[in-house]
Amino acid sequence: MWTISNSYFVNLILPYHTLIWVLNMKCIDQVFLRHGLSKMGII
């Protein structure tokens, strides 16, 4: 019973966790890119 509910919970949470992680990575990439470009004097 625990295994079934646990796998269901994982299947329910994992897509949201992955989406949040991907969005965070994109935000971090954009901030890092912008900071790097402004440091080099491009922007």
C-alpha positions in Angstrom: 0.0 0.0 0.0 2.8 2.4 0.9 4.7 1.7 -2.3 1.6 2.4 -4.4 0.8 5.7 -2.7 4.5 6.7 -2.7 4.9 6.2 -6.4 1.7 8.0 -7.0 3.0 10.9 -4.9 6.3 10.9 -6.8 4.5 10.9 -10.2 2.3 13.8 -9.0 5.2 16.0 -7.6 8.0 15.2 -10.0 6.7 17.1 -13.1 6.2 20.2 -11.0 9.6 19.9 -9.4 11.2 19.5 -12.8 9.3 22.5 -14.2 10.3 24.7 -11.3 13.9 23.5 -11.6 14.0 24.2 -15.4 12.4 27.7 -14.8 15.0 28.4 -12.1 17.8 27.4 -14.4 16.5 29.6 -17.1 16.2 32.6 -14.7 19.8 31.9 -13.4 21.1 31.6 -16.9 19.5 34.9 -18.0 20.7 36.8 -14.9 24.2 35.3 -15.3 24.3 36.1 -19.0 23.1 39.7 -18.5 25.6 40.2 -15.7 28.4 38.8 -17.7 27.5 40.9 -20.8 27.2 44.1 -18.8 30.6 43.3 -17.1 32.2 43.1 -20.6 30.5 46.3 -21.6 28.3 44.9 -24.3 25.0 46.0 -22.7 
